[in-house]
Amino acid sequence: MSDHIYKKIELVGSSAVGVEDAVNNAVTRAGESIRNMRWFEVVDLRGHLENGKVAHWQVTVKIGFTLEE
């Protein structure tokens, strides 16, 4: 196994559907401009309430990717 150097970025994904969808939205969008993504970690989870009900999820994720040689 060769040595890797990783970089992390932090994004906030959102969704009216749920937490997993919010994470997938962030990862999908990052994948449009970032190569070599390897992992993600959930840093924060919050939501928006309307009329006493959850209306929107917001998930902060850090996405790690390897730097190109």
PDB file as gemmi writes it, atoms N, CA and C in Angstrom:
CRYST1    1.000    1.000    1.000  90.00  90.00  90.00 P 1                      
ATOM      1  N   MET A   1       0.850  -1.193   0.000  1.00  0.00           N  
ATOM      2  CA  MET A   1       0.000   0.000   0.000  1.00  0.00           C  
ATOM      3  C   MET A   1       0.883   1.240   0.000  1.00  0.00           C  
ATOM      4  N   SER A   2       0.612   2.137  -0.914  1.00  0.00           N  
ATOM      5  CA  SER A   2       1.398   3.365  -0.970  1.00  0.00           C  
ATOM      6  C   SER A   2       0.854   4.386   0.026  1.00  0.00           C  
ATOM      7  N   ASP A   3       1.695   5.347   0.338  1.00  0.00           N  
ATOM      8  CA  ASP A   3       1.269   6.414   1.250  1.00  0.00           C  
ATOM      9  C   ASP A   3       0.351   7.371   0.509  1.00  0.00           C  
ATOM     10  N   HIS A   4      -0.681   7.834   1.182  1.00  0.00           N  
ATOM     11  CA  HIS A   4      -1.614   8.774   0.583  1.00  0.00           C  
ATOM     12  C   HIS A   4      -1.641  10.053   1.402  1.00  0.00           C  
ATOM     13  N   ILE A   5      -1.867  11.138   0.725  1.00  0.00           N  
ATOM     14  CA  ILE A   5      -2.125  12.410   1.386  1.00  0.00           C  
ATOM     15  C   ILE A   5      -3.567  12.755   1.082  1.00  0.00           C  
ATOM     16  N   TYR A   6      -4.314  13.095   2.114  1.00  0.00           N  
ATOM     17  CA  TYR A   6      -5.733  13.389   1.972  1.00  0.00           C  
ATOM     18  C   TYR A   6      -5.998  14.861   2.237  1.00  0.00           C  
ATOM     19  N   LYS A   7      -7.029  15.352   1.615  1.00  0.00           N  
ATOM     20  CA  LYS A   7      -7.536  16.696   1.893  1.00  0.00           C  
ATOM     21  C   LYS A   7      -9.003  16.541   2.250  1.00  0.00           C  
ATOM     22  N   LYS A   8      -9.510  17.408   3.143  1.00  0.00           N  
ATOM     23  CA  LYS A   8     -10.914  17.371   3.522  1.00  0.00           C  
ATOM     24  C   LYS A   8     -11.568  18.703   3.185  1.00  0.00           C  
ATOM     25  N   ILE A   9     -12.805  18.601   2.735  1.00  0.00           N  
ATOM     26  CA  ILE A   9     -13.620  19.795   2.562  1.00  0.00           C  
ATOM     27  C   ILE A   9     -14.877  19.621   3.407  1.00  0.00           C  
ATOM     28  N   GLU A  10     -15.489  20.718   3.758  1.00  0.00           N  
ATOM     29  CA  GLU A  10     -16.710  20.665   4.557  1.00  0.00           C  
ATOM     30  C   GLU A  10     -17.859  21.251   3.740  1.00  0.00           C  
ATOM     31  N   LEU A  11     -18.964  20.507   3.670  1.00  0.00           N  
ATOM     32  CA  LEU A  11     -20.144  20.922   2.922  1.00  0.00           C  
ATOM     33  C   LEU A  11     -21.386  20.728   3.773  1.00  0.00           C  
ATOM     34  N   VAL A  12     -22.446  21.441   3.442  1.00  0.00           N  
ATOM     35  CA  VAL A  12     -23.737  21.228   4.075  1.00  0.00           C  
ATOM     36  C   VAL A  12     -24.714  20.800   2.993  1.00  0.00           C  
ATOM     37  N   GLY A  13     -25.194  19.562   3.108  1.00  0.00           N  
ATOM     38  CA  GLY A  13     -26.208  19.061   2.195  1.00  0.00           C  
ATOM     39  C   GLY A  13     -27.580  19.264   2.819  1.00  0.00           C  
ATOM     40  N   SER A  14     -28.584  19.462   1.998  1.00  0.00           N  
ATOM     41  CA  SER A  14     -29.929  19.649   2.542  1.00  0.00           C  
ATOM     42  C   SER A  14     -30.928  18.817   1.760  1.00  0.00           C  
ATOM     43  N   SER A  15     -32.048  18.520   2.426  1.00  0.00           N  
ATOM     44  CA  SER A  15     -33.096  17.724   1.796  1.00  0.00           C  
ATOM     45  C   SER A  15     -34.374  17.833   2.603  1.00  0.00           C  
ATOM     46  N   ALA A  16     -35.479  17.830   1.911  1.00  0.00           N  
ATOM     47  CA  ALA A  16     -36.787  17.769   2.572  1.00  0.00           C  
ATOM     48  C   ALA A  16     -37.169  16.322   2.862  1.00  0.00           C  
ATOM     49  N   VAL A  17     -36.440  15.375   2.269  1.00  0.00           N  
ATOM     50  CA  VAL A  17     -36.771  13.958   2.407  1.00  0.00           C  
ATOM     51  C   VAL A  17     -36.208  13.354   3.684  1.00  0.00           C  
ATOM     52  N   GLY A  18     -34.910  13.577   3.954  1.00  0.00           N  
ATOM     53  CA  GLY A  18     -34.313  12.988   5.142  1.00  0.00           C  
ATOM     54  C   GLY A  18     -32.809  13.187   5.200  1.00  0.00           C  
ATOM     55  N   VAL A  19     -32.215  12.661   6.267  1.00  0.00           N  
ATOM     56  CA  VAL A  19     -30.792  12.822   6.536  1.00  0.00           C  
ATOM     57  C   VAL A  19     -29.944  12.153   5.454  1.00  0.00           C  
ATOM     58  N   GLU A  20     -30.248  10.911   5.131  1.00  0.00           N  
ATOM     59  CA  GLU A  20     -29.463  10.189   4.138  1.00  0.00           C  
ATOM     60  C   GLU A  20     -29.494  10.904   2.792  1.00  0.00           C  
ATOM     61  N   ASP A  21     -30.635  11.418   2.420  1.00  0.00           N  
ATOM     62  CA  ASP A  21     -30.769  12.152   1.166  1.00  0.00           C  
ATOM     63  C   ASP A  21     -29.927  13.431   1.195  1.00  0.00           C  
ATOM     64  N   ALA A  22     -29.883  14.095   2.332  1.00  0.00           N  
ATOM     65  CA  ALA A  22     -29.071  15.310   2.465  1.00  0.00           C  
ATOM     66  C   ALA A  22     -27.587  14.985   2.298  1.00  0.00           C  
ATOM     67  N   VAL A  23     -27.132  13.882   2.885  1.00  0.00           N  
ATOM     68  CA  VAL A  23     -25.737  13.458   2.726  1.00  0.00           C  
ATOM     69  C   VAL A  23     -25.467  13.129   1.263  1.00  0.00           C  
ATOM     70  N   ASN A  24     -26.349  12.355   0.649  1.00  0.00           N  
ATOM     71  CA  ASN A  24     -26.166  11.989  -0.757  1.00  0.00           C  
ATOM     72  C   ASN A  24     -26.140  13.213  -1.661  1.00  0.00           C  
ATOM     73  N   ASN A  25     -26.953  14.215  -1.361  1.00  0.00           N  
ATOM     74  CA  ASN A  25     -26.950  15.448  -2.156  1.00  0.00           C  
ATOM     75  C   ASN A  25     -25.591  16.142  -2.073  1.00  0.00           C  
ATOM     76  N   ALA A  26     -25.010  16.210  -0.875  1.00  0.00           N  
ATOM     77  CA  ALA A  26     -23.699  16.845  -0.702  1.00  0.00           C  
ATOM     78  C   ALA A  26     -22.617  16.061  -1.435  1.00  0.00           C  
ATOM     79  N   VAL A  27     -22.613  14.733  -1.289  1.00  0.00           N  
ATOM     80  CA  VAL A  27     -21.590  13.898  -1.916  1.00  0.00           C  
ATOM     81  C   VAL A  27     -21.720  13.944  -3.440  1.00  0.00           C  
ATOM     82  N   THR A  28     -22.937  13.874  -3.937  1.00  0.00           N  
ATOM     83  CA  THR A  28     -23.157  13.917  -5.386  1.00  0.00           C  
ATOM     84  C   THR A  28     -22.669  15.229  -5.976  1.00  0.00           C  
ATOM     85  N   ARG A  29     -23.006  16.318  -5.317  1.00  0.00           N  
ATOM     86  CA  ARG A  29     -22.582  17.637  -5.816  1.00  0.00           C  
ATOM     87  C   ARG A  29     -21.072  17.782  -5.766  1.00  0.00           C  
ATOM     88  N   ALA A  30     -20.440  17.327  -4.697  1.00  0.00           N  
ATOM     89  CA  ALA A  30     -18.980  17.396  -4.594  1.00  0.00           C  
ATOM     90  C   ALA A  30     -18.324  16.583  -5.705  1.00  0.00           C  
ATOM     91  N   GLY A  31     -18.925  15.452  -6.041  1.00  0.00           N  
ATOM     92  CA  GLY A  31     -18.378  14.586  -7.077  1.00  0.00           C  
ATOM     93  C   GLY A  31     -18.372  15.202  -8.461  1.00  0.00           C  
ATOM     94  N   GLU A  32     -19.107  16.278  -8.649  1.00  0.00           N  
ATOM     95  CA  GLU A  32     -19.110  16.961  -9.946  1.00  0.00           C  
ATOM     96  C   GLU A  32     -17.811  17.712 -10.209  1.00  0.00           C  
ATOM     97  N   SER A  33     -17.074  18.046  -9.138  1.00  0.00           N  
ATOM     98  CA  SER A  33     -15.839  18.814  -9.337  1.00  0.00           C  
ATOM     99  C   SER A  33     -14.630  18.260  -8.574  1.00  0.00           C  
ATOM    100  N   ILE A  34     -14.826  17.254  -7.743  1.00  0.00           N  
ATOM    101  CA  ILE A  34     -13.722  16.699  -6.962  1.00  0.00           C  
ATOM    102  C   ILE A  34     -13.503  15.248  -7.363  1.00  0.00           C  
ATOM    103  N   ARG A  35     -12.244  14.928  -7.653  1.00  0.00           N  
ATOM    104  CA  ARG A  35     -11.889  13.551  -7.999  1.00  0.00           C  
ATOM    105  C   ARG A  35     -11.319  12.842  -6.780  1.00  0.00           C  
ATOM    106  N   ASN A  36     -11.291  11.546  -6.835  1.00  0.00           N  
ATOM    107  CA  ASN A  36     -10.632  10.700  -5.833  1.00  0.00           C  
ATOM    108  C   ASN A  36     -11.252  10.789  -4.437  1.00  0.00           C  
ATOM    109  N   MET A  37     -12.573  11.007  -4.353  1.00  0.00           N  
ATOM    110  CA  MET A  37     -13.227  11.037  -3.042  1.00  0.00           C  
ATOM    111  C   MET A  37     -13.142   9.637  -2.434  1.00  0.00           C  
ATOM    112  N   ARG A  38     -12.846   9.569  -1.134  1.00  0.00           N  
ATOM    113  CA  ARG A  38     -12.648   8.283  -0.472  1.00  0.00           C  
ATOM    114  C   ARG A  38     -13.601   8.030   0.699  1.00  0.00           C  
ATOM    115  N   TRP A  39     -13.994   9.054   1.434  1.00  0.00           N  
ATOM    116  CA  TRP A  39     -14.821   8.850   2.622  1.00  0.00           C  
ATOM    117  C   TRP A  39     -15.529  10.152   2.998  1.00  0.00           C  
ATOM    118  N   PHE A  40     -16.485  10.011   3.907  1.00  0.00           N  
ATOM    119  CA  PHE A  40     -17.142  11.197   4.465  1.00  0.00           C  
ATOM    120  C   PHE A  40     -17.398  10.952   5.946  1.00  0.00           C  
ATOM    121  N   GLU A  41     -17.554  12.021   6.680  1.00  0.00           N  
ATOM    122  CA  GLU A  41     -17.949  11.935   8.083  1.00  0.00           C  
ATOM    123  C   GLU A  41     -19.019  12.983   8.346  1.00  0.00           C  
ATOM    124  N   VAL A  42     -20.015  12.607   9.118  1.00  0.00           N  
ATOM    125  CA  VAL A  42     -21.070  13.549   9.492  1.00  0.00           C  
ATOM    126  C   VAL A  42     -20.574  14.352  10.682  1.00  0.00           C  
ATOM    127  N   VAL A  43     -20.574  15.671  10.542  1.00  0.00           N  
ATOM    128  CA  VAL A  43     -20.063  16.565  11.573  1.00  0.00           C  
ATOM    129  C   VAL A  43     -21.190  17.181  12.392  1.00  0.00           C  
ATOM    130  N   ASP A  44     -22.290  17.501  11.709  1.00  0.00           N  
ATOM    131  CA  ASP A  44     -23.384  18.193  12.381  1.00  0.00           C  
ATOM    132  C   ASP A  44     -24.689  17.820  11.691  1.00  0.00           C  
ATOM    133  N   LEU A  45     -25.742  17.838  12.466  1.00  0.00           N  
ATOM    134  CA  LEU A  45     -27.068  17.509  11.948  1.00  0.00           C  
ATOM    135  C   LEU A  45     -28.060  18.495  12.542  1.00  0.00           C  
ATOM    136  N   ARG A  46     -28.846  19.102  11.674  1.00  0.00           N  
ATOM    137  CA  ARG A  46     -29.862  20.039  12.155  1.00  0.00           C  
ATOM    138  C   ARG A  46     -31.016  20.054  11.165  1.00  0.00           C  
ATOM    139  N   GLY A  47     -32.074  20.708  11.548  1.00  0.00           N  
ATOM    140  CA  GLY A  47     -33.227  20.766  10.668  1.00  0.00           C  
ATOM    141  C   GLY A  47     -33.985  22.065  10.827  1.00  0.00           C  
ATOM    142  N   HIS A  48     -34.879  22.272   9.894  1.00  0.00           N  
ATOM    143  CA  HIS A  48     -35.725  23.458   9.881  1.00  0.00           C  
ATOM    144  C   HIS A  48     -37.149  23.007  10.211  1.00  0.00           C  
ATOM    145  N   LEU A  49     -37.800  23.720  11.113  1.00  0.00           N  
ATOM    146  CA  LEU A  49     -39.160  23.380  11.526  1.00  0.00           C  
ATOM    147  C   LEU A  49     -40.159  24.367  10.949  1.00  0.00           C  
ATOM    148  N   GLU A  50     -41.282  23.835  10.533  1.00  0.00           N  
ATOM    149  CA  GLU A  50     -42.410  24.661  10.102  1.00  0.00           C  
ATOM    150  C   GLU A  50     -43.676  24.077  10.721  1.00  0.00           C  
ATOM    151  N   ASN A  51     -44.426  24.922  11.408  1.00  0.00           N  
ATOM    152  CA  ASN A  51     -45.671  24.495  12.062  1.00  0.00           C  
ATOM    153  C   ASN A  51     -45.461  23.284  12.972  1.00  0.00           C  
ATOM    154  N   GLY A  52     -44.334  23.288  13.681  1.00  0.00           N  
ATOM    155  CA  GLY A  52     -44.052  22.234  14.646  1.00  0.00           C  
ATOM    156  C   GLY A  52     -43.638  20.900  14.048  1.00  0.00           C  
ATOM    157  N   LYS A  53     -43.301  20.875  12.753  1.00  0.00           N  
ATOM    158  CA  LYS A  53     -42.885  19.633  12.105  1.00  0.00           C  
ATOM    159  C   LYS A  53     -41.585  19.856  11.342  1.00  0.00           C  
ATOM    160  N   VAL A  54     -40.833  18.772  11.176  1.00  0.00           N  
ATOM    161  CA  VAL A  54     -39.584  18.856  10.416  1.00  0.00           C  
ATOM    162  C   VAL A  54     -39.914  19.121   8.951  1.00  0.00           C  
ATOM    163  N   ALA A  55     -39.369  20.210   8.431  1.00  0.00           N  
ATOM    164  CA  ALA A  55     -39.617  20.575   7.041  1.00  0.00           C  
ATOM    165  C   ALA A  55     -38.393  20.339   6.158  1.00  0.00           C  
ATOM    166  N   HIS A  56     -37.212  20.381   6.760  1.00  0.00           N  
ATOM    167  CA  HIS A  56     -35.989  20.291   5.977  1.00  0.00           C  
ATOM    168  C   HIS A  56     -34.854  19.810   6.863  1.00  0.00           C  
ATOM    169  N   TRP A  57     -34.002  18.941   6.324  1.00  0.00           N  
ATOM    170  CA  TRP A  57     -32.812  18.459   7.030  1.00  0.00           C  
ATOM    171  C   TRP A  57     -31.580  19.136   6.456  1.00  0.00           C  
ATOM    172  N   GLN A  58     -30.622  19.447   7.330  1.00  0.00           N  
ATOM    173  CA  GLN A  58     -29.325  19.985   6.918  1.00  0.00           C  
ATOM    174  C   GLN A  58     -28.253  19.161   7.606  1.00  0.00           C  
ATOM    175  N   VAL A  59     -27.342  18.598   6.821  1.00  0.00           N  
ATOM    176  CA  VAL A  59     -26.287  17.746   7.362  1.00  0.00           C  
ATOM    177  C   VAL A  59     -24.936  18.287   6.917  1.00  0.00           C  
ATOM    178  N   THR A  60     -24.085  18.597   7.883  1.00  0.00           N  
ATOM    179  CA  THR A  60     -22.726  19.027   7.580  1.00  0.00           C  
ATOM    180  C   THR A  60     -21.848  17.791   7.489  1.00  0.00           C  
ATOM    181  N   VAL A  61     -21.150  17.652   6.368  1.00  0.00           N  
ATOM    182  CA  VAL A  61     -20.261  16.510   6.168  1.00  0.00           C  
ATOM    183  C   VAL A  61     -18.877  17.012   5.791  1.00  0.00           C  
ATOM    184  N   LYS A  62     -17.871  16.246   6.197  1.00  0.00           N  
ATOM    185  CA  LYS A  62     -16.512  16.443   5.708  1.00  0.00           C  
ATOM    186  C   LYS A  62     -16.253  15.307   4.732  1.00  0.00           C  
ATOM    187  N   ILE A  63     -15.767  15.668   3.561  1.00  0.00           N  
ATOM    188  CA  ILE A  63     -15.476  14.681   2.529  1.00  0.00           C  
ATOM    189  C   ILE A  63     -13.970  14.651   2.334  1.00  0.00           C  
ATOM    190  N   GLY A  64     -13.406  13.440   2.426  1.00  0.00           N  
ATOM    191  CA  GLY A  64     -11.957  13.277   2.244  1.00  0.00           C  
ATOM    192  C   GLY A  64     -11.654  12.737   0.870  1.00  0.00           C  
ATOM    193  N   PHE A  65     -10.589  13.260   0.284  1.00  0.00           N  
ATOM    194  CA  PHE A  65     -10.170  12.766  -1.028  1.00  0.00           C  
ATOM    195  C   PHE A  65      -8.658  12.774  -1.098  1.00  0.00           C  
ATOM    196  N   THR A  66      -8.112  11.923  -1.960  1.00  0.00           N  
ATOM    197  CA  THR A  66      -6.661  11.855  -2.110  1.00  0.00           C  
ATOM    198  C   THR A  66      -6.207  12.909  -3.108  1.00  0.00           C  
ATOM    199  N   LEU A  67      -5.055  13.487  -2.814  1.00  0.00           N  
ATOM    200  CA  LEU A  67      -4.459  14.445  -3.730  1.00  0.00           C  
ATOM    201  C   LEU A  67      -3.770  13.693  -4.856  1.00  0.00           C  
ATOM    202  N   GLU A  68      -3.815  14.251  -6.035  1.00  0.00           N  
ATOM    203  CA  GLU A  68      -3.165  13.612  -7.174  1.00  0.00           C  
ATOM    204  C   GLU A  68      -1.664  13.797  -7.077  1.00  0.00           C  
ATOM    205  N   GLU A  69      -0.947  12.835  -7.613  1.00  0.00           N  
ATOM    206  CA  GLU A  69       0.523  12.853  -7.585  1.00  0.00           C  
ATOM    207  C   GLU A  69       1.047  13.913  -8.507  1.00  0.00           C  
TER     208      GLU A  69                                                      
END                                                                             
